[in-house]
Every structure is written in C-alpha cells, then in structure tokens.
Amino acid sequence: MSLLISRLSKLRLGKSRRSPLLSNGFSSSSRKEQTPPCYIVLAELCEPYKAGLGKLYISKVHNDMIDRERKVVHGELVYNDIFGTVVTIGASNGWVATLNGKDGILRLQDDLNPYASYTDPKRIPLPPLVTLPRCQTQIVTNVSMSSSSPEDEDCVVAVKFLGPQLSFCRPAHTKPEWVNIRIDNPCFYSSRVMFSKKDNVFRILGAGGHLMGSWDLQNHKHKIQRLRFENIPVLTKPTNEFMDSCCTYEHLVESVTTSETFMLKQYKKTSEIVEGVASMKTRNLMVFKLDDEGNAVYTQDIGGLVIFLSMSEPFCVPASSFRLLPNSVETLDSCEHGFVDLDDRYAYTNIGCPNPAPFFIPPQNID
C-alpha cells in the first residue's frame, strides 16, 4: 500500500479548477461562451476508398435536419471492423480514445470533435500499457479525464479495463507513466470510471449500484462507500417482472452548475435482431440523487438539467442555456437515439441504422 501511495503522488491533481459550464444564458462576463452539445449523426466512407478517409455528419442536439457540420477524418476511427488497425474504446470531454492493435498504444485524439482543428488534429500517445498479474488490458470499459484537455499540466487520464485493473496516467508530465490499481471486488469488474470535479476524485459504481469506489489522487485516499436506496417507487408486479427481464446499466453523472451527483439505472431490452446483431432499446430509466452520506434518493425531478448518456463519459448541462427540454435524459447508442422525459419516465427512442460513433460531445469553450 505504501508503494501505491508513493506512486499516486506522482499523479497528484492540482487545485480544483471549477470553470463554470456555460455562458450562453448567463450574463457574467467571467463565464466563457460555449458551443452547444452535439453528436455524430452518421459516418460514411469517402472515395477513393483506398485513401482510408471517412466523412462525419455532426448535428447539434435536437437539430437533426439543419446546420449539419461535415468533417473528414481517418476512417479507422469510426469503422474499426473494416480497417482492423485501431479500436475506438471511448471518449471524454470531446477527446476520443483509441487502442492500436499493432503497437498496443492508447492514444487520445480530437478528430471527432467538430470544434477542433480540421487540418491539424491532435493525437496524444500514452505510454505502453502495463498489465497487472491476472488482469488484461485488451478490453477497455471506458476512459475518463480530470480536465477538458490531456495537454493540461494537471490532467489525469483514467482507464478502466474489463476486470480488476484501473490505470492512471498524466499525459502532460515530462515522463508520463501508468499507475495501476487492482480492484479485488468483482462488482466493479465491468464498471465505468468517471471524474468528479466537485470532489476532485475518480469514482466507479459497482454493479447494481450498491457500492461506489472513490480514488482521491491528491490526498492519496481510496474509499468504498455503501449506497442506500430511498424513496423507491412502488411498482406493479408486471412492471417489476418486465424490468427484471431487461439488461440494466448504471451510470454516474455530475452537474458542475448545481454540484449535484446522480446515479441513473438504464433498462434496455432487445428490440430486433438483424443478421445476428441485437439492437437494444431503452425501455425505462430511474434517477437517484446521491448525497455525501451515501443516500441514493429516487427522484423524477432534476430541475432544469439535461443528462447525456452515450459511449462517451456522461455529462450534464442546464437546459435553458441551450434551449433543450429540462428534466430529461438524452440517450445515444450504436443503434438507438432518444430521450426520456423524467416527468412521466417515458422513453422516446428511435432504432435506426448502426451509428459507428455514438458519442455525445459536451460543450466546448469558445476562445
């Protein structure tokens, strides 16, 4: 343990820099103007195909048919199965993470961000991965960053692998290296990692949402907290049985503007099977507000916020700042795009053509 604490000190986070999330709807001159949330509508290969380029069609949320941005990127970023050279393993703060099958190097790239440079995209390689005994580093659950850019001096990148291993790295360090942690409790093996700007810690939610692990890299502390569910609604027997038959996914998300933390339970069920591939559809969603004592209180009211769930790290924005529907959750997956109105908990979803890049891109600061 003392060795672990010593190594974690190399990753020590700087003082919390809580840059306010937005501006469009606020008058304070200290707040930066930000772009609206957007997502990749579709991607297609460009001719000549041997050039290996793809074209992205990017839209603001709730603005599908007008003002679509187009951006040309390397096709391997969105068509992993065709090119077979890299695997896109997640995204955080508008940066996509890829794992190269040839050299095993994990890279952070801003190619899919419509507000990044079209002609000079940034690609930041991280050190070669180190695999702990009885762990694996080929299958990644997700990636999280402690700041908006891996080029920030204090930015720490966290990578959660399927299984016990959780790894941290500070890319902007002169000689970056991985600090690897083994999590013994199996309930965290398939979980996703997220960063809390409010508490300056990385967090992981255990399967079922009953346990939450926190890693404080500044004070070298690790904590496992038991969560207590409260105010759970009484459901009918058929509804309970239906929800039990669904695949359940737990998400953690934090609102920078209100300093609230929410846990979401997303219930998905197979909608159709095409050529052996199942399309999953969100059928229900429950939101719990977390407090410092570990209480997870069920709520259908997140105020004027909108939560975004996709293959990117989840995020949350004020609805009024971007003319979005308040008290709602936007969902995006490889075959699904929709939203859940928390007032009635009804999921409005659309199953369409496979989206090779199902990422919501959070607001970006406009310099």
Contacts in CASP RR format, 6 or more apart in sequence:
PFRMAT RR
TARGET T0000
AUTHOR 0000-0000-0000
METHOD contacts of the structure
MODEL  1
MSLLISRLSKLRLGKSRRSPLLSNGFSSSSRKEQTPPCYIVLAELCEPYK
AGLGKLYISKVHNDMIDRERKVVHGELVYNDIFGTVVTIGASNGWVATLN
GKDGILRLQDDLNPYASYTDPKRIPLPPLVTLPRCQTQIVTNVSMSSSSP
EDEDCVVAVKFLGPQLSFCRPAHTKPEWVNIRIDNPCFYSSRVMFSKKDN
VFRILGAGGHLMGSWDLQNHKHKIQRLRFENIPVLTKPTNEFMDSCCTYE
HLVESVTTSETFMLKQYKKTSEIVEGVASMKTRNLMVFKLDDEGNAVYTQ
DIGGLVIFLSMSEPFCVPASSFRLLPNSVETLDSCEHGFVDLDDRYAYTN
IGCPNPAPFFIPPQNID
4 179 0 8 1.000
4 181 0 8 1.000
5 220 0 8 1.000
7 179 0 8 1.000
8 168 0 8 1.000
8 179 0 8 1.000
8 217 0 8 1.000
8 220 0 8 1.000
9 220 0 8 1.000
10 170 0 8 1.000
10 173 0 8 1.000
10 177 0 8 1.000
10 179 0 8 1.000
11 156 0 8 1.000
11 168 0 8 1.000
11 169 0 8 1.000
11 170 0 8 1.000
11 179 0 8 1.000
11 217 0 8 1.000
12 217 0 8 1.000
12 218 0 8 1.000
13 146 0 8 1.000
13 154 0 8 1.000
13 156 0 8 1.000
13 200 0 8 1.000
13 217 0 8 1.000
13 218 0 8 1.000
14 154 0 8 1.000
14 218 0 8 1.000
16 197 0 8 1.000
16 200 0 8 1.000
17 147 0 8 1.000
17 154 0 8 1.000
18 197 0 8 1.000
18 198 0 8 1.000
18 256 0 8 1.000
19 32 0 8 1.000
19 148 0 8 1.000
19 365 0 8 1.000
20 26 0 8 1.000
20 28 0 8 1.000
20 30 0 8 1.000
20 31 0 8 1.000
20 32 0 8 1.000
20 256 0 8 1.000
20 257 0 8 1.000
21 34 0 8 1.000
21 256 0 8 1.000
21 257 0 8 1.000
21 317 0 8 1.000
21 318 0 8 1.000
21 363 0 8 1.000
22 31 0 8 1.000
22 34 0 8 1.000
22 257 0 8 1.000
22 317 0 8 1.000
22 318 0 8 1.000
22 321 0 8 1.000
22 322 0 8 1.000
22 363 0 8 1.000
23 31 0 8 1.000
23 32 0 8 1.000
23 33 0 8 1.000
23 34 0 8 1.000
23 321 0 8 1.000
24 33 0 8 1.000
24 34 0 8 1.000
24 36 0 8 1.000
24 321 0 8 1.000
24 322 0 8 1.000
25 318 0 8 1.000
25 320 0 8 1.000
25 321 0 8 1.000
26 321 0 8 1.000
32 365 0 8 1.000
32 366 0 8 1.000
33 365 0 8 1.000
33 366 0 8 1.000
34 363 0 8 1.000
34 364 0 8 1.000
34 365 0 8 1.000
34 366 0 8 1.000
35 115 0 8 1.000
35 363 0 8 1.000
35 364 0 8 1.000
35 366 0 8 1.000
36 60 0 8 1.000
36 61 0 8 1.000
36 322 0 8 1.000
36 363 0 8 1.000
37 60 0 8 1.000
37 61 0 8 1.000
37 308 0 8 1.000
37 315 0 8 1.000
37 317 0 8 1.000
37 322 0 8 1.000
37 324 0 8 1.000
37 330 0 8 1.000
37 360 0 8 1.000
37 361 0 8 1.000
37 362 0 8 1.000
37 363 0 8 1.000
38 58 0 8 1.000
38 59 0 8 1.000
38 60 0 8 1.000
38 61 0 8 1.000
38 69 0 8 1.000
38 114 0 8 1.000
38 360 0 8 1.000
38 361 0 8 1.000
39 58 0 8 1.000
39 59 0 8 1.000
39 61 0 8 1.000
39 310 0 8 1.000
39 332 0 8 1.000
39 337 0 8 1.000
39 358 0 8 1.000
39 359 0 8 1.000
39 360 0 8 1.000
39 361 0 8 1.000
40 56 0 8 1.000
40 57 0 8 1.000
40 58 0 8 1.000
40 78 0 8 1.000
40 112 0 8 1.000
40 355 0 8 1.000
40 357 0 8 1.000
40 358 0 8 1.000
40 359 0 8 1.000
40 361 0 8 1.000
41 57 0 8 1.000
41 58 0 8 1.000
41 59 0 8 1.000
41 64 0 8 1.000
41 68 0 8 1.000
41 355 0 8 1.000
42 56 0 8 1.000
42 57 0 8 1.000
42 353 0 8 1.000
42 355 0 8 1.000
43 54 0 8 1.000
43 55 0 8 1.000
43 56 0 8 1.000
43 57 0 8 1.000
43 75 0 8 1.000
43 78 0 8 1.000
43 79 0 8 1.000
43 355 0 8 1.000
43 356 0 8 1.000
43 357 0 8 1.000
44 54 0 8 1.000
44 55 0 8 1.000
44 57 0 8 1.000
45 52 0 8 1.000
45 53 0 8 1.000
45 54 0 8 1.000
45 55 0 8 1.000
45 75 0 8 1.000
45 79 0 8 1.000
45 82 0 8 1.000
46 52 0 8 1.000
46 53 0 8 1.000
46 54 0 8 1.000
46 55 0 8 1.000
46 72 0 8 1.000
52 74 0 8 1.000
52 75 0 8 1.000
52 76 0 8 1.000
52 83 0 8 1.000
53 72 0 8 1.000
53 73 0 8 1.000
53 74 0 8 1.000
53 75 0 8 1.000
54 72 0 8 1.000
54 73 0 8 1.000
54 74 0 8 1.000
54 75 0 8 1.000
54 78 0 8 1.000
54 79 0 8 1.000
55 70 0 8 1.000
55 71 0 8 1.000
55 72 0 8 1.000
55 73 0 8 1.000
56 69 0 8 1.000
56 70 0 8 1.000
56 71 0 8 1.000
56 72 0 8 1.000
56 73 0 8 1.000
56 78 0 8 1.000
56 112 0 8 1.000
56 114 0 8 1.000
56 357 0 8 1.000
57 68 0 8 1.000
57 69 0 8 1.000
57 70 0 8 1.000
58 68 0 8 1.000
58 69 0 8 1.000
58 70 0 8 1.000
58 71 0 8 1.000
58 114 0 8 1.000
58 361 0 8 1.000
59 67 0 8 1.000
59 68 0 8 1.000
59 69 0 8 1.000
60 67 0 8 1.000
61 308 0 8 1.000
61 322 0 8 1.000
61 324 0 8 1.000
61 330 0 8 1.000
61 360 0 8 1.000
62 323 0 8 1.000
62 324 0 8 1.000
62 325 0 8 1.000
69 114 0 8 1.000
71 112 0 8 1.000
71 114 0 8 1.000
71 118 0 8 1.000
72 118 0 8 1.000
73 111 0 8 1.000
73 112 0 8 1.000
73 121 0 8 1.000
74 111 0 8 1.000
75 82 0 8 1.000
75 83 0 8 1.000
76 82 0 8 1.000
76 83 0 8 1.000
76 84 0 8 1.000
76 85 0 8 1.000
76 86 0 8 1.000
77 86 0 8 1.000
77 88 0 8 1.000
77 96 0 8 1.000
77 98 0 8 1.000
77 109 0 8 1.000
77 111 0 8 1.000
77 112 0 8 1.000
77 357 0 8 1.000
78 88 0 8 1.000
78 112 0 8 1.000
78 356 0 8 1.000
78 357 0 8 1.000
79 356 0 8 1.000
80 86 0 8 1.000
80 87 0 8 1.000
80 88 0 8 1.000
80 356 0 8 1.000
84 101 0 8 1.000
85 100 0 8 1.000
85 101 0 8 1.000
85 102 0 8 1.000
86 98 0 8 1.000
86 99 0 8 1.000
86 100 0 8 1.000
86 101 0 8 1.000
87 98 0 8 1.000
87 99 0 8 1.000
87 101 0 8 1.000
88 96 0 8 1.000
88 97 0 8 1.000
88 98 0 8 1.000
88 357 0 8 1.000
89 97 0 8 1.000
89 98 0 8 1.000
89 99 0 8 1.000
89 106 0 8 1.000
89 140 0 8 1.000
89 142 0 8 1.000
89 143 0 8 1.000
90 96 0 8 1.000
90 97 0 8 1.000
90 140 0 8 1.000
90 142 0 8 1.000
90 143 0 8 1.000
90 311 0 8 1.000
90 312 0 8 1.000
90 359 0 8 1.000
91 97 0 8 1.000
91 112 0 8 1.000
91 143 0 8 1.000
91 311 0 8 1.000
91 312 0 8 1.000
91 313 0 8 1.000
91 359 0 8 1.000
91 361 0 8 1.000
92 142 0 8 1.000
92 143 0 8 1.000
92 144 0 8 1.000
92 145 0 8 1.000
92 312 0 8 1.000
92 313 0 8 1.000
93 145 0 8 1.000
93 147 0 8 1.000
93 148 0 8 1.000
93 149 0 8 1.000
93 313 0 8 1.000
93 362 0 8 1.000
94 110 0 8 1.000
94 112 0 8 1.000
94 113 0 8 1.000
94 312 0 8 1.000
94 359 0 8 1.000
94 361 0 8 1.000
94 362 0 8 1.000
94 364 0 8 1.000
95 108 0 8 1.000
95 109 0 8 1.000
95 110 0 8 1.000
95 113 0 8 1.000
95 145 0 8 1.000
95 149 0 8 1.000
95 150 0 8 1.000
96 108 0 8 1.000
96 109 0 8 1.000
96 110 0 8 1.000
96 111 0 8 1.000
96 112 0 8 1.000
96 359 0 8 1.000
97 106 0 8 1.000
97 107 0 8 1.000
97 108 0 8 1.000
97 109 0 8 1.000
97 140 0 8 1.000
97 143 0 8 1.000
97 159 0 8 1.000
98 106 0 8 1.000
98 107 0 8 1.000
98 109 0 8 1.000
99 105 0 8 1.000
99 106 0 8 1.000
99 107 0 8 1.000
99 138 0 8 1.000
99 140 0 8 1.000
100 106 0 8 1.000
100 107 0 8 1.000
103 128 0 8 1.000
104 128 0 8 1.000
104 129 0 8 1.000
105 125 0 8 1.000
105 126 0 8 1.000
105 128 0 8 1.000
105 129 0 8 1.000
106 125 0 8 1.000
106 126 0 8 1.000
106 129 0 8 1.000
106 159 0 8 1.000
107 123 0 8 1.000
107 124 0 8 1.000
107 125 0 8 1.000
107 126 0 8 1.000
108 122 0 8 1.000
108 123 0 8 1.000
108 124 0 8 1.000
108 126 0 8 1.000
108 143 0 8 1.000
108 145 0 8 1.000
108 150 0 8 1.000
108 157 0 8 1.000
108 171 0 8 1.000
109 121 0 8 1.000
109 122 0 8 1.000
109 123 0 8 1.000
109 124 0 8 1.000
110 116 0 8 1.000
110 117 0 8 1.000
110 121 0 8 1.000
110 122 0 8 1.000
111 121 0 8 1.000
111 123 0 8 1.000
112 357 0 8 1.000
112 359 0 8 1.000
112 361 0 8 1.000
113 361 0 8 1.000
113 364 0 8 1.000
114 361 0 8 1.000
115 364 0 8 1.000
116 122 0 8 1.000
122 151 0 8 1.000
124 150 0 8 1.000
124 151 0 8 1.000
124 171 0 8 1.000
126 157 0 8 1.000
126 169 0 8 1.000
126 171 0 8 1.000
126 176 0 8 1.000
126 178 0 8 1.000
127 169 0 8 1.000
127 176 0 8 1.000
127 177 0 8 1.000
127 178 0 8 1.000
129 137 0 8 1.000
129 167 0 8 1.000
129 178 0 8 1.000
130 137 0 8 1.000
130 167 0 8 1.000
130 178 0 8 1.000
130 180 0 8 1.000
131 137 0 8 1.000
131 165 0 8 1.000
132 164 0 8 1.000
132 165 0 8 1.000
132 180 0 8 1.000
132 182 0 8 1.000
134 164 0 8 1.000
135 161 0 8 1.000
135 163 0 8 1.000
135 164 0 8 1.000
135 165 0 8 1.000
135 182 0 8 1.000
136 161 0 8 1.000
136 162 0 8 1.000
136 163 0 8 1.000
136 165 0 8 1.000
137 161 0 8 1.000
137 165 0 8 1.000
137 167 0 8 1.000
139 161 0 8 1.000
139 162 0 8 1.000
140 159 0 8 1.000
140 160 0 8 1.000
140 161 0 8 1.000
140 162 0 8 1.000
141 160 0 8 1.000
141 161 0 8 1.000
141 162 0 8 1.000
141 190 0 8 1.000
141 191 0 8 1.000
141 192 0 8 1.000
141 193 0 8 1.000
142 160 0 8 1.000
142 192 0 8 1.000
142 193 0 8 1.000
142 311 0 8 1.000
142 313 0 8 1.000
143 157 0 8 1.000
143 158 0 8 1.000
143 159 0 8 1.000
143 160 0 8 1.000
143 193 0 8 1.000
143 313 0 8 1.000
144 157 0 8 1.000
144 158 0 8 1.000
144 160 0 8 1.000
144 192 0 8 1.000
144 193 0 8 1.000
144 194 0 8 1.000
144 195 0 8 1.000
144 202 0 8 1.000
144 313 0 8 1.000
145 155 0 8 1.000
145 156 0 8 1.000
145 157 0 8 1.000
145 158 0 8 1.000
145 195 0 8 1.000
145 313 0 8 1.000
146 154 0 8 1.000
146 155 0 8 1.000
146 156 0 8 1.000
146 157 0 8 1.000
146 158 0 8 1.000
146 195 0 8 1.000
146 197 0 8 1.000
146 200 0 8 1.000
146 202 0 8 1.000
147 154 0 8 1.000
147 155 0 8 1.000
148 364 0 8 1.000
148 365 0 8 1.000
149 155 0 8 1.000
150 157 0 8 1.000
150 171 0 8 1.000
150 172 0 8 1.000
151 171 0 8 1.000
151 172 0 8 1.000
152 172 0 8 1.000
153 172 0 8 1.000
154 170 0 8 1.000
154 172 0 8 1.000
155 170 0 8 1.000
155 171 0 8 1.000
155 172 0 8 1.000
156 168 0 8 1.000
156 169 0 8 1.000
156 170 0 8 1.000
156 202 0 8 1.000
156 217 0 8 1.000
157 168 0 8 1.000
157 169 0 8 1.000
157 170 0 8 1.000
157 171 0 8 1.000
158 166 0 8 1.000
158 167 0 8 1.000
158 168 0 8 1.000
158 193 0 8 1.000
158 195 0 8 1.000
158 202 0 8 1.000
158 215 0 8 1.000
159 166 0 8 1.000
159 167 0 8 1.000
159 168 0 8 1.000
159 169 0 8 1.000
159 193 0 8 1.000
160 166 0 8 1.000
160 191 0 8 1.000
160 192 0 8 1.000
160 193 0 8 1.000
160 204 0 8 1.000
161 167 0 8 1.000
162 189 0 8 1.000
162 190 0 8 1.000
163 183 0 8 1.000
163 189 0 8 1.000
163 190 0 8 1.000
164 182 0 8 1.000
164 183 0 8 1.000
164 184 0 8 1.000
164 188 0 8 1.000
164 189 0 8 1.000
165 180 0 8 1.000
165 181 0 8 1.000
165 182 0 8 1.000
165 183 0 8 1.000
166 180 0 8 1.000
166 181 0 8 1.000
166 182 0 8 1.000
166 183 0 8 1.000
166 193 0 8 1.000
166 204 0 8 1.000
166 215 0 8 1.000
167 178 0 8 1.000
167 179 0 8 1.000
167 180 0 8 1.000
167 181 0 8 1.000
168 178 0 8 1.000
168 179 0 8 1.000
168 180 0 8 1.000
168 181 0 8 1.000
168 202 0 8 1.000
168 215 0 8 1.000
168 217 0 8 1.000
169 176 0 8 1.000
169 177 0 8 1.000
169 178 0 8 1.000
169 179 0 8 1.000
170 176 0 8 1.000
181 215 0 8 1.000
181 222 0 8 1.000
183 189 0 8 1.000
183 204 0 8 1.000
185 206 0 8 1.000
185 211 0 8 1.000
185 224 0 8 1.000
187 206 0 8 1.000
187 207 0 8 1.000
187 208 0 8 1.000
187 210 0 8 1.000
187 211 0 8 1.000
188 204 0 8 1.000
188 206 0 8 1.000
188 207 0 8 1.000
188 211 0 8 1.000
188 213 0 8 1.000
189 207 0 8 1.000
190 207 0 8 1.000
191 204 0 8 1.000
191 205 0 8 1.000
191 206 0 8 1.000
191 207 0 8 1.000
191 250 0 8 1.000
192 204 0 8 1.000
192 205 0 8 1.000
192 251 0 8 1.000
192 252 0 8 1.000
192 313 0 8 1.000
193 202 0 8 1.000
193 203 0 8 1.000
193 204 0 8 1.000
194 202 0 8 1.000
194 203 0 8 1.000
194 204 0 8 1.000
194 252 0 8 1.000
194 253 0 8 1.000
194 254 0 8 1.000
194 313 0 8 1.000
194 314 0 8 1.000
195 201 0 8 1.000
195 202 0 8 1.000
195 203 0 8 1.000
195 313 0 8 1.000
196 202 0 8 1.000
196 203 0 8 1.000
196 214 0 8 1.000
196 254 0 8 1.000
196 261 0 8 1.000
197 254 0 8 1.000
197 256 0 8 1.000
198 254 0 8 1.000
198 256 0 8 1.000
198 259 0 8 1.000
198 261 0 8 1.000
199 214 0 8 1.000
199 216 0 8 1.000
200 216 0 8 1.000
200 218 0 8 1.000
201 214 0 8 1.000
201 215 0 8 1.000
201 216 0 8 1.000
201 217 0 8 1.000
202 214 0 8 1.000
202 215 0 8 1.000
202 217 0 8 1.000
203 212 0 8 1.000
203 213 0 8 1.000
203 214 0 8 1.000
203 215 0 8 1.000
203 252 0 8 1.000
204 212 0 8 1.000
204 213 0 8 1.000
205 211 0 8 1.000
205 212 0 8 1.000
205 213 0 8 1.000
205 250 0 8 1.000
205 251 0 8 1.000
205 252 0 8 1.000
205 263 0 8 1.000
206 212 0 8 1.000
206 213 0 8 1.000
206 250 0 8 1.000
207 250 0 8 1.000
208 248 0 8 1.000
208 250 0 8 1.000
208 265 0 8 1.000
209 227 0 8 1.000
209 250 0 8 1.000
209 263 0 8 1.000
209 265 0 8 1.000
209 296 0 8 1.000
210 226 0 8 1.000
210 227 0 8 1.000
211 224 0 8 1.000
211 225 0 8 1.000
211 226 0 8 1.000
211 227 0 8 1.000
212 224 0 8 1.000
212 225 0 8 1.000
212 227 0 8 1.000
212 252 0 8 1.000
212 290 0 8 1.000
212 294 0 8 1.000
213 222 0 8 1.000
213 223 0 8 1.000
213 224 0 8 1.000
213 225 0 8 1.000
214 221 0 8 1.000
214 222 0 8 1.000
214 223 0 8 1.000
214 224 0 8 1.000
214 225 0 8 1.000
215 221 0 8 1.000
215 222 0 8 1.000
216 222 0 8 1.000
216 223 0 8 1.000
225 294 0 8 1.000
226 294 0 8 1.000
227 263 0 8 1.000
227 290 0 8 1.000
227 294 0 8 1.000
227 295 0 8 1.000
227 296 0 8 1.000
228 294 0 8 1.000
228 295 0 8 1.000
228 296 0 8 1.000
229 288 0 8 1.000
229 296 0 8 1.000
229 298 0 8 1.000
230 295 0 8 1.000
230 296 0 8 1.000
230 297 0 8 1.000
230 298 0 8 1.000
231 297 0 8 1.000
231 298 0 8 1.000
231 299 0 8 1.000
232 298 0 8 1.000
233 298 0 8 1.000
235 243 0 8 1.000
242 283 0 8 1.000
243 267 0 8 1.000
243 283 0 8 1.000
243 284 0 8 1.000
245 269 0 8 1.000
246 267 0 8 1.000
246 268 0 8 1.000
246 269 0 8 1.000
246 283 0 8 1.000
246 284 0 8 1.000
247 267 0 8 1.000
247 268 0 8 1.000
247 269 0 8 1.000
247 280 0 8 1.000
248 265 0 8 1.000
248 266 0 8 1.000
248 267 0 8 1.000
248 268 0 8 1.000
249 265 0 8 1.000
249 266 0 8 1.000
249 268 0 8 1.000
250 263 0 8 1.000
250 264 0 8 1.000
250 265 0 8 1.000
250 266 0 8 1.000
251 263 0 8 1.000
251 264 0 8 1.000
251 266 0 8 1.000
251 309 0 8 1.000
251 314 0 8 1.000
252 261 0 8 1.000
252 262 0 8 1.000
252 263 0 8 1.000
252 264 0 8 1.000
252 314 0 8 1.000
253 261 0 8 1.000
253 262 0 8 1.000
253 264 0 8 1.000
253 307 0 8 1.000
253 309 0 8 1.000
253 314 0 8 1.000
253 315 0 8 1.000
253 316 0 8 1.000
254 260 0 8 1.000
254 261 0 8 1.000
254 262 0 8 1.000
254 316 0 8 1.000
255 261 0 8 1.000
255 262 0 8 1.000
255 302 0 8 1.000
255 305 0 8 1.000
255 316 0 8 1.000
256 316 0 8 1.000
257 305 0 8 1.000
257 317 0 8 1.000
257 318 0 8 1.000
258 305 0 8 1.000
260 289 0 8 1.000
260 302 0 8 1.000
260 305 0 8 1.000
261 289 0 8 1.000
261 290 0 8 1.000
262 287 0 8 1.000
262 288 0 8 1.000
262 289 0 8 1.000
262 290 0 8 1.000
262 302 0 8 1.000
262 307 0 8 1.000
262 316 0 8 1.000
263 287 0 8 1.000
263 288 0 8 1.000
263 290 0 8 1.000
263 296 0 8 1.000
264 285 0 8 1.000
264 286 0 8 1.000
264 287 0 8 1.000
264 288 0 8 1.000
264 307 0 8 1.000
264 309 0 8 1.000
264 314 0 8 1.000
264 329 0 8 1.000
265 285 0 8 1.000
265 286 0 8 1.000
265 287 0 8 1.000
265 288 0 8 1.000
266 282 0 8 1.000
266 284 0 8 1.000
266 285 0 8 1.000
266 309 0 8 1.000
266 331 0 8 1.000
267 282 0 8 1.000
267 283 0 8 1.000
267 284 0 8 1.000
267 285 0 8 1.000
267 286 0 8 1.000
268 280 0 8 1.000
268 281 0 8 1.000
268 282 0 8 1.000
268 283 0 8 1.000
269 280 0 8 1.000
269 281 0 8 1.000
269 283 0 8 1.000
270 278 0 8 1.000
270 279 0 8 1.000
270 280 0 8 1.000
270 281 0 8 1.000
271 278 0 8 1.000
271 279 0 8 1.000
271 280 0 8 1.000
271 281 0 8 1.000
271 335 0 8 1.000
271 336 0 8 1.000
271 351 0 8 1.000
272 278 0 8 1.000
272 279 0 8 1.000
272 351 0 8 1.000
273 279 0 8 1.000
277 354 0 8 1.000
279 335 0 8 1.000
279 336 0 8 1.000
279 351 0 8 1.000
279 352 0 8 1.000
280 333 0 8 1.000
280 335 0 8 1.000
280 336 0 8 1.000
281 336 0 8 1.000
281 347 0 8 1.000
281 349 0 8 1.000
281 351 0 8 1.000
282 331 0 8 1.000
282 336 0 8 1.000
282 338 0 8 1.000
282 340 0 8 1.000
282 347 0 8 1.000
282 349 0 8 1.000
283 347 0 8 1.000
284 345 0 8 1.000
284 347 0 8 1.000
285 329 0 8 1.000
285 340 0 8 1.000
285 342 0 8 1.000
285 345 0 8 1.000
285 347 0 8 1.000
286 298 0 8 1.000
286 345 0 8 1.000
287 298 0 8 1.000
287 299 0 8 1.000
287 300 0 8 1.000
287 302 0 8 1.000
287 307 0 8 1.000
287 329 0 8 1.000
287 342 0 8 1.000
288 296 0 8 1.000
288 297 0 8 1.000
288 298 0 8 1.000
288 299 0 8 1.000
289 296 0 8 1.000
289 297 0 8 1.000
289 299 0 8 1.000
289 302 0 8 1.000
290 296 0 8 1.000
290 297 0 8 1.000
291 297 0 8 1.000
300 327 0 8 1.000
300 342 0 8 1.000
300 343 0 8 1.000
300 345 0 8 1.000
301 327 0 8 1.000
301 342 0 8 1.000
302 327 0 8 1.000
302 342 0 8 1.000
303 326 0 8 1.000
303 327 0 8 1.000
304 318 0 8 1.000
304 319 0 8 1.000
304 320 0 8 1.000
304 326 0 8 1.000
304 327 0 8 1.000
305 316 0 8 1.000
305 317 0 8 1.000
305 318 0 8 1.000
305 319 0 8 1.000
305 326 0 8 1.000
305 327 0 8 1.000
306 316 0 8 1.000
306 317 0 8 1.000
306 318 0 8 1.000
306 319 0 8 1.000
306 322 0 8 1.000
306 324 0 8 1.000
306 325 0 8 1.000
306 326 0 8 1.000
306 328 0 8 1.000
306 329 0 8 1.000
306 330 0 8 1.000
307 314 0 8 1.000
307 315 0 8 1.000
307 316 0 8 1.000
307 328 0 8 1.000
307 329 0 8 1.000
307 330 0 8 1.000
308 314 0 8 1.000
308 315 0 8 1.000
308 316 0 8 1.000
308 317 0 8 1.000
308 329 0 8 1.000
308 330 0 8 1.000
308 332 0 8 1.000
308 360 0 8 1.000
308 362 0 8 1.000
309 329 0 8 1.000
309 330 0 8 1.000
309 331 0 8 1.000
309 332 0 8 1.000
309 360 0 8 1.000
310 331 0 8 1.000
310 332 0 8 1.000
310 333 0 8 1.000
310 358 0 8 1.000
310 359 0 8 1.000
310 360 0 8 1.000
311 332 0 8 1.000
311 333 0 8 1.000
311 334 0 8 1.000
311 358 0 8 1.000
311 359 0 8 1.000
312 359 0 8 1.000
312 360 0 8 1.000
312 361 0 8 1.000
312 362 0 8 1.000
315 360 0 8 1.000
315 362 0 8 1.000
317 324 0 8 1.000
317 362 0 8 1.000
317 363 0 8 1.000
319 325 0 8 1.000
319 326 0 8 1.000
319 327 0 8 1.000
319 328 0 8 1.000
320 326 0 8 1.000
322 363 0 8 1.000
325 339 0 8 1.000
325 341 0 8 1.000
327 341 0 8 1.000
327 342 0 8 1.000
327 343 0 8 1.000
328 339 0 8 1.000
328 340 0 8 1.000
328 341 0 8 1.000
328 342 0 8 1.000
329 339 0 8 1.000
329 340 0 8 1.000
329 342 0 8 1.000
330 338 0 8 1.000
330 339 0 8 1.000
330 360 0 8 1.000
331 337 0 8 1.000
331 338 0 8 1.000
331 339 0 8 1.000
331 340 0 8 1.000
331 347 0 8 1.000
331 349 0 8 1.000
332 338 0 8 1.000
332 355 0 8 1.000
332 358 0 8 1.000
332 359 0 8 1.000
332 360 0 8 1.000
333 355 0 8 1.000
333 358 0 8 1.000
334 354 0 8 1.000
334 355 0 8 1.000
334 356 0 8 1.000
334 358 0 8 1.000
335 351 0 8 1.000
335 352 0 8 1.000
335 353 0 8 1.000
335 354 0 8 1.000
335 355 0 8 1.000
336 349 0 8 1.000
336 350 0 8 1.000
336 351 0 8 1.000
336 352 0 8 1.000
337 349 0 8 1.000
337 350 0 8 1.000
337 352 0 8 1.000
337 355 0 8 1.000
338 347 0 8 1.000
338 348 0 8 1.000
338 349 0 8 1.000
338 350 0 8 1.000
339 347 0 8 1.000
339 348 0 8 1.000
340 346 0 8 1.000
340 347 0 8 1.000
340 348 0 8 1.000
341 348 0 8 1.000
END
